[in-house]
Amino acid sequence: MDEELDPGQEDQDLDPERRLAAPPPTGDARVDAAVAGLGRLRSGPAEDHVAILEEVHGRLRDILGELAEDSATSPGQP
């Protein structure tokens, strides 16, 4: 079942005057830098979006892996 948008609902991303808010800081500079890479989605062509998303996802996955390794080797952790 395909849902159609109401005629009054337009894709707001097509509005060149629309400004997207910056994501709030996470407290981890590595995560903030990775998430900032999503900003390239807006200025890049649609055919590059998958590559950009995969790159950001990979960076976040690497950071999570590092955090998991750090917590596994930290003394005093259960």
PQR file with spaces between the fields and no chain letter, atoms N, CA, C, O and H, PARSE charges and radii, in Angstrom:
ATOM       1  N    MET     1       0.849   -1.179    0.000 -0.4000 1.5000
ATOM       2  CA   MET     1       0.000    0.000    0.000 -0.0000 2.0000
ATOM       3  C    MET     1       0.893    1.241    0.000  0.5500 1.7000
ATOM       4  O    MET     1       1.621    1.479    0.964 -0.5500 1.4000
ATOM       5  N    ASP     2       0.844    2.018   -1.055 -0.4000 1.5000
ATOM       6  CA   ASP     2       1.651    3.223   -1.153 -0.0000 2.0000
ATOM       7  C    ASP     2       0.929    4.381   -0.494  0.5500 1.7000
ATOM       8  O    ASP     2      -0.257    4.621   -0.721 -0.5500 1.4000
ATOM       9  H    ASP     2       0.253    1.824   -1.838  0.4000 1.0000
ATOM      10  N    GLU     3       1.683    5.090    0.330 -0.4000 1.5000
ATOM      11  CA   GLU     3       1.113    6.276    0.961 -0.0000 2.0000
ATOM      12  C    GLU     3       1.553    7.490    0.164  0.5500 1.7000
ATOM      13  O    GLU     3       2.729    7.638   -0.168 -0.5500 1.4000
ATOM      14  H    GLU     3       2.647    4.895    0.514  0.4000 1.0000
ATOM      15  N    GLU     4       0.613    8.343   -0.133 -0.4000 1.5000
ATOM      16  CA   GLU     4       0.931    9.563   -0.848 -0.0000 2.0000
ATOM      17  C    GLU     4       0.920   10.722    0.133  0.5500 1.7000
ATOM      18  O    GLU     4       0.139   10.745    1.084 -0.5500 1.4000
ATOM      19  H    GLU     4      -0.342    8.223    0.137  0.4000 1.0000
ATOM      20  N    LEU     5       1.800   11.684   -0.115 -0.4000 1.5000
ATOM      21  CA   LEU     5       1.838   12.881    0.711 -0.0000 2.0000
ATOM      22  C    LEU     5       0.651   13.770    0.376  0.5500 1.7000
ATOM      23  O    LEU     5       0.209   13.839   -0.771 -0.5500 1.4000
ATOM      24  H    LEU     5       2.434   11.665   -0.888  0.4000 1.0000
ATOM      25  N    ASP     6       0.149   14.440    1.385 -0.4000 1.5000
ATOM      26  CA   ASP     6      -0.882   15.433    1.140 -0.0000 2.0000
ATOM      27  C    ASP     6      -0.286   16.518    0.247  0.5500 1.7000
ATOM      28  O    ASP     6       0.911   16.793    0.328 -0.5500 1.4000
ATOM      29  H    ASP     6       0.507   14.384    2.317  0.4000 1.0000
ATOM      30  N    PRO     7      -1.098   17.133   -0.598 -0.5600 1.5000
ATOM      31  CA   PRO     7      -0.566   18.180   -1.473  0.2800 2.0000
ATOM      32  C    PRO     7       0.135   19.299   -0.701  0.5500 1.7000
ATOM      33  O    PRO     7       1.057   19.923   -1.227 -0.5500 1.4000
ATOM      34  N    GLY     8      -0.283   19.555    0.520 -0.4000 1.5000
ATOM      35  CA   GLY     8       0.345   20.607    1.317 -0.0000 2.0000
ATOM      36  C    GLY     8       1.662   20.192    1.941  0.5500 1.7000
ATOM      37  O    GLY     8       2.423   21.037    2.411 -0.5500 1.4000
ATOM      38  H    GLY     8      -1.032   19.048    0.946  0.4000 1.0000
ATOM      39  N    GLN     9       1.939   18.885    1.949 -0.4000 1.5000
ATOM      40  CA   GLN     9       3.190   18.395    2.520 -0.0000 2.0000
ATOM      41  C    GLN     9       4.229   18.323    1.425  0.5500 1.7000
ATOM      42  O    GLN     9       4.107   17.536    0.487 -0.5500 1.4000
ATOM      43  H    GLN     9       1.320   18.198    1.567  0.4000 1.0000
ATOM      44  N    GLU    10       5.239   19.139    1.548 -0.4000 1.5000
ATOM      45  CA   GLU    10       6.323   19.123    0.578 -0.0000 2.0000
ATOM      46  C    GLU    10       7.587   18.675    1.281  0.5500 1.7000
ATOM      47  O    GLU    10       7.719   18.828    2.495 -0.5500 1.4000
ATOM      48  H    GLU    10       5.338   19.779    2.310  0.4000 1.0000
ATOM      49  N    ASP    11       8.491   18.136    0.539 -0.4000 1.5000
ATOM      50  CA   ASP    11       9.777   17.750    1.098 -0.0000 2.0000
ATOM      51  C    ASP    11      10.524   19.028    1.460  0.5500 1.7000
ATOM      52  O    ASP    11      10.943   19.784    0.583 -0.5500 1.4000
ATOM      53  H    ASP    11       8.384   18.011   -0.447  0.4000 1.0000
ATOM      54  N    GLN    12      10.686   19.258    2.742 -0.4000 1.5000
ATOM      55  CA   GLN    12      11.301   20.497    3.196 -0.0000 2.0000
ATOM      56  C    GLN    12      12.779   20.559    2.853  0.5500 1.7000
ATOM      57  O    GLN    12      13.362   21.643    2.860 -0.5500 1.4000
ATOM      58  H    GLN    12      10.346   18.644    3.454  0.4000 1.0000
ATOM      59  N    ASP    13      13.402   19.421    2.551 -0.4000 1.5000
ATOM      60  CA   ASP    13      14.810   19.431    2.184 -0.0000 2.0000
ATOM      61  C    ASP    13      15.041   20.137    0.857  0.5500 1.7000
ATOM      62  O    ASP    13      16.176   20.496    0.541 -0.5500 1.4000
ATOM      63  H    ASP    13      12.928   18.541    2.545  0.4000 1.0000
ATOM      64  N    LEU    14      13.988   20.343    0.077 -0.4000 1.5000
ATOM      65  CA   LEU    14      14.138   21.025   -1.190 -0.0000 2.0000
ATOM      66  C    LEU    14      14.204   22.536   -1.020  0.5500 1.7000
ATOM      67  O    LEU    14      14.540   23.244   -1.969 -0.5500 1.4000
ATOM      68  H    LEU    14      13.067   20.052    0.333  0.4000 1.0000
ATOM      69  N    ASP    15      13.896   23.035    0.147 -0.4000 1.5000
ATOM      70  CA   ASP    15      13.922   24.468    0.425 -0.0000 2.0000
ATOM      71  C    ASP    15      15.366   24.912    0.659  0.5500 1.7000
ATOM      72  O    ASP    15      15.961   24.534    1.668 -0.5500 1.4000
ATOM      73  H    ASP    15      13.622   22.460    0.918  0.4000 1.0000
ATOM      74  N    PRO    16      15.940   25.700   -0.243 -0.5600 1.5000
ATOM      75  CA   PRO    16      17.337   26.105   -0.090  0.2800 2.0000
ATOM      76  C    PRO    16      17.581   27.015    1.111  0.5500 1.7000
ATOM      77  O    PRO    16      18.720   27.154    1.557 -0.5500 1.4000
ATOM      78  N    GLU    17      16.543   27.626    1.629 -0.4000 1.5000
ATOM      79  CA   GLU    17      16.684   28.513    2.772 -0.0000 2.0000
ATOM      80  C    GLU    17      16.654   27.766    4.100  0.5500 1.7000
ATOM      81  O    GLU    17      16.980   28.333    5.143 -0.5500 1.4000
ATOM      82  H    GLU    17      15.618   27.513    1.267  0.4000 1.0000
ATOM      83  N    ARG    18      16.267   26.508    4.063 -0.4000 1.5000
ATOM      84  CA   ARG    18      16.141   25.731    5.293 -0.0000 2.0000
ATOM      85  C    ARG    18      17.528   25.425    5.855  0.5500 1.7000
ATOM      86  O    ARG    18      18.411   24.967    5.130 -0.5500 1.4000
ATOM      87  H    ARG    18      16.002   26.047    3.216  0.4000 1.0000
ATOM      88  N    ARG    19      17.707   25.673    7.109 -0.4000 1.5000
ATOM      89  CA   ARG    19      18.971   25.404    7.779 -0.0000 2.0000
ATOM      90  C    ARG    19      18.762   24.260    8.751  0.5500 1.7000
ATOM      91  O    ARG    19      17.815   24.268    9.537 -0.5500 1.4000
ATOM      92  H    ARG    19      16.990   26.045    7.698  0.4000 1.0000
ATOM      93  N    LEU    20      19.634   23.289    8.697 -0.4000 1.5000
ATOM      94  CA   LEU    20      19.559   22.177    9.624 -0.0000 2.0000
ATOM      95  C    LEU    20      20.380   22.508   10.861  0.5500 1.7000
ATOM      96  O    LEU    20      21.472   23.067   10.767 -0.5500 1.4000
ATOM      97  H    LEU    20      20.403   23.282    8.058  0.4000 1.0000
ATOM      98  N    ALA    21      19.846   22.159   12.002 -0.4000 1.5000
ATOM      99  CA   ALA    21      20.563   22.400   13.251 -0.0000 2.0000
ATOM     100  C    ALA    21      21.712   21.406   13.355  0.5500 1.7000
ATOM     101  O    ALA    21      21.605   20.257   12.926 -0.5500 1.4000
ATOM     102  H    ALA    21      18.958   21.705   12.078  0.4000 1.0000
ATOM     103  N    ALA    22      22.794   21.867   13.924 -0.4000 1.5000
ATOM     104  CA   ALA    22      23.933   20.983   14.161 -0.0000 2.0000
ATOM     105  C    ALA    22      23.557   19.988   15.253  0.5500 1.7000
ATOM     106  O    ALA    22      22.859   20.336   16.206 -0.5500 1.4000
ATOM     107  H    ALA    22      22.881   22.800   14.272  0.4000 1.0000
ATOM     108  N    PRO    23      24.018   18.760   15.113 -0.5600 1.5000
ATOM     109  CA   PRO    23      23.700   17.788   16.169  0.2800 2.0000
ATOM     110  C    PRO    23      24.363   18.205   17.478  0.5500 1.7000
ATOM     111  O    PRO    23      25.435   18.809   17.461 -0.5500 1.4000
ATOM     112  N    PRO    24      23.748   17.895   18.590 -0.5600 1.5000
ATOM     113  CA   PRO    24      24.345   18.265   19.868  0.2800 2.0000
ATOM     114  C    PRO    24      25.646   17.493   20.082  0.5500 1.7000
ATOM     115  O    PRO    24      25.785   16.364   19.611 -0.5500 1.4000
ATOM     116  N    PRO    25      26.593   18.097   20.787 -0.5600 1.5000
ATOM     117  CA   PRO    25      27.852   17.392   21.049  0.2800 2.0000
ATOM     118  C    PRO    25      27.606   16.156   21.913  0.5500 1.7000
ATOM     119  O    PRO    25      26.748   16.151   22.796 -0.5500 1.4000
ATOM     120  N    THR    26      28.373   15.122   21.636 -0.4000 1.5000
ATOM     121  CA   THR    26      28.210   13.860   22.354 -0.0000 2.0000
ATOM     122  C    THR    26      29.135   13.747   23.551  0.5500 1.7000
ATOM     123  O    THR    26      28.932   12.900   24.421 -0.5500 1.4000
ATOM     124  H    THR    26      29.070   15.125   20.919  0.4000 1.0000
ATOM     125  N    GLY    27      30.153   14.602   23.597 -0.4000 1.5000
ATOM     126  CA   GLY    27      31.148   14.493   24.659 -0.0000 2.0000
ATOM     127  C    GLY    27      32.357   13.685   24.220  0.5500 1.7000
ATOM     128  O    GLY    27      33.334   13.589   24.963 -0.5500 1.4000
ATOM     129  H    GLY    27      30.318   15.290   22.890  0.4000 1.0000
ATOM     130  N    ASP    28      32.311   13.105   23.031 -0.4000 1.5000
ATOM     131  CA   ASP    28      33.443   12.362   22.480 -0.0000 2.0000
ATOM     132  C    ASP    28      33.780   13.004   21.140  0.5500 1.7000
ATOM     133  O    ASP    28      32.980   12.963   20.205 -0.5500 1.4000
ATOM     134  H    ASP    28      31.517   13.183   22.428  0.4000 1.0000
ATOM     135  N    ALA    29      34.956   13.592   21.054 -0.4000 1.5000
ATOM     136  CA   ALA    29      35.346   14.316   19.840 -0.0000 2.0000
ATOM     137  C    ALA    29      35.368   13.407   18.622  0.5500 1.7000
ATOM     138  O    ALA    29      35.074   13.857   17.514 -0.5500 1.4000
ATOM     139  H    ALA    29      35.605   13.626   21.814  0.4000 1.0000
ATOM     140  N    ARG    30      35.713   12.129   18.806 -0.4000 1.5000
ATOM     141  CA   ARG    30      35.742   11.196   17.672 -0.0000 2.0000
ATOM     142  C    ARG    30      34.345   10.972   17.119  0.5500 1.7000
ATOM     143  O    ARG    30      34.152   10.939   15.903 -0.5500 1.4000
ATOM     144  H    ARG    30      35.952   11.763   19.706  0.4000 1.0000
ATOM     145  N    VAL    31      33.371   10.818   18.008 -0.4000 1.5000
ATOM     146  CA   VAL    31      31.982   10.620   17.579 -0.0000 2.0000
ATOM     147  C    VAL    31      31.455   11.890   16.917  0.5500 1.7000
ATOM     148  O    VAL    31      30.795   11.829   15.880 -0.5500 1.4000
ATOM     149  H    VAL    31      33.528   10.845   18.995  0.4000 1.0000
ATOM     150  N    ASP    32      31.748   13.029   17.515 -0.4000 1.5000
ATOM     151  CA   ASP    32      31.295   14.298   16.939 -0.0000 2.0000
ATOM     152  C    ASP    32      31.852   14.491   15.531  0.5500 1.7000
ATOM     153  O    ASP    32      31.139   14.949   14.638 -0.5500 1.4000
ATOM     154  H    ASP    32      32.284   13.079   18.357  0.4000 1.0000
ATOM     155  N    ALA    33      33.125   14.142   15.331 -0.4000 1.5000
ATOM     156  CA   ALA    33      33.734   14.281   14.006 -0.0000 2.0000
ATOM     157  C    ALA    33      33.084   13.334   13.013  0.5500 1.7000
ATOM     158  O    ALA    33      32.846   13.708   11.864 -0.5500 1.4000
ATOM     159  H    ALA    33      33.704   13.770   16.056  0.4000 1.0000
ATOM     160  N    ALA    34      32.795   12.109   13.442 -0.4000 1.5000
ATOM     161  CA   ALA    34      32.144   11.144   12.550 -0.0000 2.0000
ATOM     162  C    ALA    34      30.761   11.625   12.158  0.5500 1.7000
ATOM     163  O    ALA    34      30.403   11.596   10.981 -0.5500 1.4000
ATOM     164  H    ALA    34      32.989   11.805   14.375  0.4000 1.0000
ATOM     165  N    VAL    35      29.979   12.067   13.135 -0.4000 1.5000
ATOM     166  CA   VAL    35      28.614   12.529   12.866 -0.0000 2.0000
ATOM     167  C    VAL    35      28.640   13.781   11.978  0.5500 1.7000
ATOM     168  O    VAL    35      27.746   13.973   11.153 -0.5500 1.4000
ATOM     169  H    VAL    35      30.270   12.090   14.091  0.4000 1.0000
ATOM     170  N    ALA    36      29.641   14.616   12.140 -0.4000 1.5000
ATOM     171  CA   ALA    36      29.752   15.813   11.307 -0.0000 2.0000
ATOM     172  C    ALA    36      29.886   15.444    9.832  0.5500 1.7000
ATOM     173  O    ALA    36      29.522   16.228    8.955 -0.5500 1.4000
ATOM     174  H    ALA    36      30.367   14.461   12.810  0.4000 1.0000
ATOM     175  N    GLY    37      30.405   14.254    9.561 -0.4000 1.5000
ATOM     176  CA   GLY    37      30.514   13.795    8.184 -0.0000 2.0000
ATOM     177  C    GLY    37      29.173   13.672    7.489  0.5500 1.7000
ATOM     178  O    GLY    37      29.107   13.688    6.260 -0.5500 1.4000
ATOM     179  H    GLY    37      30.700   13.617   10.273  0.4000 1.0000
ATOM     180  N    LEU    38      28.106   13.549    8.258 -0.4000 1.5000
ATOM     181  CA   LEU    38      26.769   13.476    7.665 -0.0000 2.0000
ATOM     182  C    LEU    38      26.390   14.774    6.957  0.5500 1.7000
ATOM     183  O    LEU    38      25.510   14.783    6.096 -0.5500 1.4000
ATOM     184  H    LEU    38      28.159   13.536    9.257  0.4000 1.0000
ATOM     185  N    GLY    39      27.051   15.862    7.319 -0.4000 1.5000
ATOM     186  CA   GLY    39      26.793   17.140    6.667 -0.0000 2.0000
ATOM     187  C    GLY    39      27.075   17.098    5.171  0.5500 1.7000
ATOM     188  O    GLY    39      26.532   17.900    4.411 -0.5500 1.4000
ATOM     189  H    GLY    39      27.766   15.855    8.018  0.4000 1.0000
ATOM     190  N    ARG    40      27.920   16.167    4.749 -0.4000 1.5000
ATOM     191  CA   ARG    40      28.229   16.035    3.326 -0.0000 2.0000
ATOM     192  C    ARG    40      27.030   15.516    2.536  0.5500 1.7000
ATOM     193  O    ARG    40      26.998   15.645    1.313 -0.5500 1.4000
ATOM     194  H    ARG    40      28.360   15.515    5.366  0.4000 1.0000
ATOM     195  N    LEU    41      26.042   14.929    3.219 -0.4000 1.5000
ATOM     196  CA   LEU    41      24.854   14.441    2.521 -0.0000 2.0000
ATOM     197  C    LEU    41      24.117   15.586    1.844  0.5500 1.7000
ATOM     198  O    LEU    41      23.606   15.441    0.734 -0.5500 1.4000
ATOM     199  H    LEU    41      26.068   14.825    4.213  0.4000 1.0000
ATOM     200  N    ARG    42      24.067   16.701    2.510 -0.4000 1.5000
ATOM     201  CA   ARG    42      23.289   17.839    2.007 -0.0000 2.0000
ATOM     202  C    ARG    42      23.920   18.446    0.762  0.5500 1.7000
ATOM     203  O    ARG    42      23.209   18.857   -0.154 -0.5500 1.4000
ATOM     204  H    ARG    42      24.482   16.819    3.412  0.4000 1.0000
ATOM     205  N    SER    43      25.244   18.506    0.720 -0.4000 1.5000
ATOM     206  CA   SER    43      25.902   19.179   -0.396 -0.0000 2.0000
ATOM     207  C    SER    43      26.311   18.235   -1.517  0.5500 1.7000
ATOM     208  O    SER    43      26.599   18.676   -2.630 -0.5500 1.4000
ATOM     209  H    SER    43      25.822   18.171    1.464  0.4000 1.0000
ATOM     210  N    GLY    44      26.339   16.938   -1.228 -0.4000 1.5000
ATOM     211  CA   GLY    44      26.773   15.983   -2.239 -0.0000 2.0000
ATOM     212  C    GLY    44      25.630   15.450   -3.063  0.5500 1.7000
ATOM     213  O    GLY    44      24.466   15.546   -2.676 -0.5500 1.4000
ATOM     214  H    GLY    44      26.105   16.580   -0.324  0.4000 1.0000
ATOM     215  N    PRO    45      25.975   14.882   -4.213 -0.5600 1.5000
ATOM     216  CA   PRO    45      24.931   14.288   -5.049  0.2800 2.0000
ATOM     217  C    PRO    45      24.355   13.039   -4.400  0.5500 1.7000
ATOM     218  O    PRO    45      25.029   12.372   -3.616 -0.5500 1.4000
ATOM     219  N    ALA    46      23.121   12.729   -4.726 -0.4000 1.5000
ATOM     220  CA   ALA    46      22.422   11.594   -4.126 -0.0000 2.0000
ATOM     221  C    ALA    46      23.163   10.284   -4.344  0.5500 1.7000
ATOM     222  O    ALA    46      23.119    9.405   -3.483 -0.5500 1.4000
ATOM     223  H    ALA    46      22.573   13.271   -5.363  0.4000 1.0000
ATOM     224  N    GLU    47      23.837   10.137   -5.467 -0.4000 1.5000
ATOM     225  CA   GLU    47      24.539    8.882   -5.723 -0.0000 2.0000
ATOM     226  C    GLU    47      25.723    8.661   -4.776  0.5500 1.7000
ATOM     227  O    GLU    47      26.240    7.547   -4.690 -0.5500 1.4000
ATOM     228  H    GLU    47      23.873   10.851   -6.166  0.4000 1.0000
ATOM     229  N    ASP    48      26.153    9.697   -4.071 -0.4000 1.5000
ATOM     230  CA   ASP    48      27.237    9.559   -3.092 -0.0000 2.0000
ATOM     231  C    ASP    48      26.725    9.258   -1.682  0.5500 1.7000
ATOM     232  O    ASP    48      27.523    8.959   -0.793 -0.5500 1.4000
ATOM     233  H    ASP    48      25.733   10.602   -4.140  0.4000 1.0000
ATOM     234  N    HIS    49      25.430    9.331   -1.465 -0.4000 1.5000
ATOM     235  CA   HIS    49      24.879    9.196   -0.113 -0.0000 2.0000
ATOM     236  C    HIS    49      25.199    7.850    0.528  0.5500 1.7000
ATOM     237  O    HIS    49      25.545    7.801    1.708 -0.5500 1.4000
ATOM     238  H    HIS    49      24.782    9.574   -2.187  0.4000 1.0000
ATOM     239  N    VAL    50      25.090    6.773   -0.219 -0.4000 1.5000
ATOM     240  CA   VAL    50      25.355    5.453    0.365 -0.0000 2.0000
ATOM     241  C    VAL    50      26.807    5.384    0.844  0.5500 1.7000
ATOM     242  O    VAL    50      27.071    4.906    1.947 -0.5500 1.4000
ATOM     243  H    VAL    50      24.809    6.813   -1.177  0.4000 1.0000
ATOM     244  N    ALA    51      27.732    5.847    0.039 -0.4000 1.5000
ATOM     245  CA   ALA    51      29.150    5.818    0.421 -0.0000 2.0000
ATOM     246  C    ALA    51      29.401    6.667    1.669  0.5500 1.7000
ATOM     247  O    ALA    51      30.160    6.265    2.551 -0.5500 1.4000
ATOM     248  H    ALA    51      27.518    6.235   -0.857  0.4000 1.0000
ATOM     249  N    ILE    52      28.770    7.829    1.744 -0.4000 1.5000
ATOM     250  CA   ILE    52      28.936    8.702    2.907 -0.0000 2.0000
ATOM     251  C    ILE    52      28.383    8.022    4.150  0.5500 1.7000
ATOM     252  O    ILE    52      29.036    8.009    5.194 -0.5500 1.4000
ATOM     253  H    ILE    52      28.153    8.155    1.027  0.4000 1.0000
ATOM     254  N    LEU    53      27.177    7.456    4.045 -0.4000 1.5000
ATOM     255  CA   LEU    53      26.568    6.776    5.186 -0.0000 2.0000
ATOM     256  C    LEU    53      27.408    5.578    5.628  0.5500 1.7000
ATOM     257  O    LEU    53      27.572    5.344    6.826 -0.5500 1.4000
ATOM     258  H    LEU    53      26.647    7.467    3.197  0.4000 1.0000
ATOM     259  N    GLU    54      27.934    4.825    4.673 -0.4000 1.5000
ATOM     260  CA   GLU    54      28.780    3.678    5.025 -0.0000 2.0000
ATOM     261  C    GLU    54      30.063    4.132    5.715  0.5500 1.7000
ATOM     262  O    GLU    54      30.523    3.484    6.655 -0.5500 1.4000
ATOM     263  H    GLU    54      27.801    5.015    3.700  0.4000 1.0000
ATOM     264  N    GLU    55      30.637    5.229    5.260 -0.4000 1.5000
ATOM     265  CA   GLU    55      31.858    5.748    5.879 -0.0000 2.0000
ATOM     266  C    GLU    55      31.594    6.180    7.330  0.5500 1.7000
ATOM     267  O    GLU    55      32.349    5.824    8.234 -0.5500 1.4000
ATOM     268  H    GLU    55      30.263    5.756    4.496  0.4000 1.0000
ATOM     269  N    VAL    56      30.534    6.936    7.540 -0.4000 1.5000
ATOM     270  CA   VAL    56      30.196    7.386    8.888 -0.0000 2.0000
ATOM     271  C    VAL    56      29.871    6.192    9.782  0.5500 1.7000
ATOM     272  O    VAL    56      30.320    6.132   10.927 -0.5500 1.4000
ATOM     273  H    VAL    56      29.921    7.225    6.805  0.4000 1.0000
ATOM     274  N    HIS    57      29.103    5.254    9.269 -0.4000 1.5000
ATOM     275  CA   HIS    57      28.763    4.062   10.038 -0.0000 2.0000
ATOM     276  C    HIS    57      30.035    3.288   10.415  0.5500 1.7000
ATOM     277  O    HIS    57      30.170    2.832   11.550 -0.5500 1.4000
ATOM     278  H    HIS    57      28.739    5.303    8.339  0.4000 1.0000
ATOM     279  N    GLY    58      30.948    3.144    9.480 -0.4000 1.5000
ATOM     280  CA   GLY    58      32.196    2.441    9.758 -0.0000 2.0000
ATOM     281  C    GLY    58      33.014    3.128   10.834  0.5500 1.7000
ATOM     282  O    GLY    58      33.577    2.470   11.709 -0.5500 1.4000
ATOM     283  H    GLY    58      30.838    3.514    8.558  0.4000 1.0000
ATOM     284  N    ARG    59      33.082    4.449   10.772 -0.4000 1.5000
ATOM     285  CA   ARG    59      33.831    5.189   11.798 -0.0000 2.0000
ATOM     286  C    ARG    59      33.193    5.012   13.164  0.5500 1.7000
ATOM     287  O    ARG    59      33.895    4.803   14.153 -0.5500 1.4000
ATOM     288  H    ARG    59      32.624    4.984   10.062  0.4000 1.0000
ATOM     289  N    LEU    60      31.870    5.095   13.231 -0.4000 1.5000
ATOM     290  CA   LEU    60      31.182    4.915   14.511 -0.0000 2.0000
ATOM     291  C    LEU    60      31.360    3.489   15.035  0.5500 1.7000
ATOM     292  O    LEU    60      31.546    3.284   16.234 -0.5500 1.4000
ATOM     293  H    LEU    60      31.300    5.265   12.427  0.4000 1.0000
ATOM     294  N    ARG    61      31.303    2.517   14.144 -0.4000 1.5000
ATOM     295  CA   ARG    61      31.503    1.118   14.540 -0.0000 2.0000
ATOM     296  C    ARG    61      32.918    0.919   15.093  0.5500 1.7000
ATOM     297  O    ARG    61      33.102    0.217   16.088 -0.5500 1.4000
ATOM     298  H    ARG    61      31.151    2.683   13.169  0.4000 1.0000
ATOM     299  N    ASP    62      33.915    1.534   14.452 -0.4000 1.5000
ATOM     300  CA   ASP    62      35.296    1.436   14.934 -0.0000 2.0000
ATOM     301  C    ASP    62      35.441    2.049   16.326  0.5500 1.7000
ATOM     302  O    ASP    62      36.121    1.496   17.191 -0.5500 1.4000
ATOM     303  H    ASP    62      33.765    2.104   13.644  0.4000 1.0000
ATOM     304  N    ILE    63      34.801    3.185   16.528 -0.4000 1.5000
ATOM     305  CA   ILE    63      34.861    3.853   17.840 -0.0000 2.0000
ATOM     306  C    ILE    63      34.229    2.969   18.900  0.5500 1.7000
ATOM     307  O    ILE    63      34.780    2.812   19.989 -0.5500 1.4000
ATOM     308  H    ILE    63      34.249    3.634   15.825  0.4000 1.0000
ATOM     309  N    LEU    64      33.069    2.386   18.588 -0.4000 1.5000
ATOM     310  CA   LEU    64      32.420    1.487   19.551 -0.0000 2.0000
ATOM     311  C    LEU    64      33.308    0.286   19.854  0.5500 1.7000
ATOM     312  O    LEU    64      33.377   -0.158   21.000 -0.5500 1.4000
ATOM     313  H    LEU    64      32.621    2.513   17.703  0.4000 1.0000
ATOM     314  N    GLY    65      33.984   -0.240   18.846 -0.4000 1.5000
ATOM     315  CA   GLY    65      34.895   -1.359   19.060 -0.0000 2.0000
ATOM     316  C    GLY    65      36.038   -0.978   19.982  0.5500 1.7000
ATOM     317  O    GLY    65      36.424   -1.757   20.853 -0.5500 1.4000
ATOM     318  H    GLY    65      33.928    0.120   17.915  0.4000 1.0000
ATOM     319  N    GLU    66      36.580    0.217   19.795 -0.4000 1.5000
ATOM     320  CA   GLU    66      37.655    0.694   20.667 -0.0000 2.0000
ATOM     321  C    GLU    66      37.161    0.845   22.100  0.5500 1.7000
ATOM     322  O    GLU    66      37.862    0.482   23.045 -0.5500 1.4000
ATOM     323  H    GLU    66      36.267    0.850   19.088  0.4000 1.0000
ATOM     324  N    LEU    67      35.958    1.378   22.261 -0.4000 1.5000
ATOM     325  CA   LEU    67      35.401    1.544   23.603 -0.0000 2.0000
ATOM     326  C    LEU    67      35.172    0.188   24.272  0.5500 1.7000
ATOM     327  O    LEU    67      35.413    0.033   25.469 -0.5500 1.4000
ATOM     328  H    LEU    67      35.388    1.673   21.494  0.4000 1.0000
ATOM     329  N    ALA    68      34.711   -0.782   23.501 -0.4000 1.5000
ATOM     330  CA   ALA    68      34.480   -2.124   24.046 -0.0000 2.0000
ATOM     331  C    ALA    68      35.805   -2.754   24.477  0.5500 1.7000
ATOM     332  O    ALA    68      35.880   -3.396   25.524 -0.5500 1.4000
ATOM     333  H    ALA    68      34.516   -0.656   22.528  0.4000 1.0000
ATOM     334  N    GLU    69      36.853   -2.569   23.663 -0.4000 1.5000
ATOM     335  CA   GLU    69      38.169   -3.097   24.026 -0.0000 2.0000
ATOM     336  C    GLU    69      38.702   -2.428   25.277  0.5500 1.7000
ATOM     337  O    GLU    69      39.262   -3.093   26.149 -0.5500 1.4000
ATOM     338  H    GLU    69      36.792   -2.047   22.812  0.4000 1.0000
ATOM     339  N    ASP    70      38.532   -1.111   25.373 -0.4000 1.5000
ATOM     340  CA   ASP    70      39.001   -0.363   26.545 -0.0000 2.0000
ATOM     341  C    ASP    70      38.303   -0.837   27.809  0.5500 1.7000
ATOM     342  O    ASP    70      38.939   -1.001   28.849 -0.5500 1.4000
ATOM     343  H    ASP    70      38.077   -0.572   24.664  0.4000 1.0000
ATOM     344  N    SER    71      36.985   -1.059   27.721 -0.4000 1.5000
ATOM     345  CA   SER    71      36.246   -1.468   28.926 -0.0000 2.0000
ATOM     346  C    SER    71      36.570   -2.902   29.287  0.5500 1.7000
ATOM     347  O    SER    71      36.508   -3.263   30.463 -0.5500 1.4000
ATOM     348  H    SER    71      36.468   -0.926   26.875  0.4000 1.0000
ATOM     349  N    ALA    72      36.913   -3.732   28.315 -0.4000 1.5000
ATOM     350  CA   ALA    72      37.250   -5.127   28.614 -0.0000 2.0000
ATOM     351  C    ALA    72      38.622   -5.247   29.279  0.5500 1.7000
ATOM     352  O    ALA    72      38.868   -6.197   30.023 -0.5500 1.4000
ATOM     353  H    ALA    72      36.963   -3.439   27.361  0.4000 1.0000
ATOM     354  N    THR    73      39.510   -4.300   29.017 -0.4000 1.5000
ATOM     355  CA   THR    73      40.861   -4.370   29.583 -0.0000 2.0000
ATOM     356  C    THR    73      41.048   -3.471   30.791  0.5500 1.7000
ATOM     357  O    THR    73      42.118   -3.468   31.399 -0.5500 1.4000
ATOM     358  H    THR    73      39.311   -3.528   28.413  0.4000 1.0000
ATOM     359  N    SER    74      40.031   -2.711   31.147 -0.4000 1.5000
ATOM     360  CA   SER    74      40.140   -1.814   32.292 -0.0000 2.0000
ATOM     361  C    SER    74      40.083   -2.615   33.586  0.5500 1.7000
ATOM     362  O    SER    74      39.190   -3.442   33.768 -0.5500 1.4000
ATOM     363  H    SER    74      39.161   -2.713   30.654  0.4000 1.0000
ATOM     364  N    PRO    75      41.046   -2.369   34.499 -0.5600 1.5000
ATOM     365  CA   PRO    75      40.989   -3.070   35.793  0.2800 2.0000
ATOM     366  C    PRO    75      39.796   -2.603   36.610  0.5500 1.7000
ATOM     367  O    PRO    75      39.380   -1.447   36.534 -0.5500 1.4000
ATOM     368  N    GLY    76      39.259   -3.520   37.388 -0.4000 1.5000
ATOM     369  CA   GLY    76      38.140   -3.179   38.260 -0.0000 2.0000
ATOM     370  C    GLY    76      36.794   -3.280   37.596  0.5500 1.7000
ATOM     371  O    GLY    76      35.772   -3.010   38.227 -0.5500 1.4000
ATOM     372  H    GLY    76      39.597   -4.459   37.450  0.4000 1.0000
ATOM     373  N    GLN    77      36.766   -3.664   36.335 -0.4000 1.5000
ATOM     374  CA   GLN    77      35.500   -3.830   35.626 -0.0000 2.0000
ATOM     375  C    GLN    77      35.030   -5.260   35.793  0.5500 1.7000
ATOM     376  O    GLN    77      35.849   -6.178   35.741 -0.5500 1.4000
ATOM     377  H    GLN    77      37.595   -3.884   35.822  0.4000 1.0000
ATOM     378  N    PRO    78      33.732   -5.483   35.993 -0.5600 1.5000
ATOM     379  CA   PRO    78      33.231   -6.857   36.120  0.2800 2.0000
ATOM     380  C    PRO    78      33.312   -7.619   34.830  0.5500 1.7000
ATOM     381  O    PRO    78      32.928   -8.787   34.777 -0.5500 1.4000
